Amino acid sequence: MLIIGIAGGTGSGKSTVARSVIHRLGSDKVTFISQDNYYKDHSYLSMSEREAINYDHPFAFDNELLIQHLLLLKEGQPAHAPVYDFTVHARSTVESVELKPNHIIILEGLHVLSDEKLREQLDIKVFVDTDPDVRILRRVLRDIEERGRTIQSIHQQYLATVKPMHEAFIEPSKKYADLIIPEGGENEVGIQLLAVLTEKYLTGDRTWGEA
């Protein structure tokens, strides 16, 4: 099993890179995991208390559970990822996502490279590096269309947590990357390179990992 971690700032194109690689390899060979599913559950708090939480800090994620699930997959056992509802800042109590063991696991998320213990589970570490102005525009569209946010709340959150957390944790995690892909889904060469490395693994060719 090969585990690929894809990190990068909000709106950088991490999911696009992951989808492009999966399309090239074949969805039957890849299990995709979004770190977003592993936001800690705060359903016991009031809505106003949930809204005050810094969701852009690494501590917002339940990486212990995520690592447990990666270990289960490595052992050939399935796992069930939580489903997170961004509109109410809480996990679903009735839904989960079944994760099946596979040749390739792709884990995508803001802080995939920020946590040392999580990094230890990764065979290939990727950072998607995209200009801040492009990233914030993508986030605005996503948060309005998919998460029911207002432009005022997006603006406030960006200045209060998104930008400072990116500078404090996400950008520094780039130094741990084996491969940096500028401009995310627009970088066909970078995506193709990652897909080729992965395909070599699937065929049993490990020469890419030699010095």
TASUL-V976389 format. One record per helix or strand. SS is the DSSP state (H for helix, E for strand). FROM is the first residue (numbers start at 1). TO is the last residue. If there is no record, write none. Layout:
ss->SS from->FROM to->TO
ss->SS from->FROM to->TO
This chain:
ss->E from->2 to->8
ss->H from->14 to->25
ss->H from->27 to->29
ss->E from->30 to->34
ss->H from->35 to->38
ss->E from->39 to->39
ss->H from->47 to->51
ss->H from->58 to->60
ss->E from->61 to->61
ss->H from->63 to->74
ss->E from->79 to->85
ss->E from->90 to->99
ss->E from->104 to->108
ss->H from->116 to->119
ss->E from->124 to->129
ss->H from->132 to->147
ss->H from->151 to->170
ss->H from->172 to->176
ss->E from->179 to->182
ss->H from->184 to->186
ss->H from->188 to->202
ss->H from->207 to->209
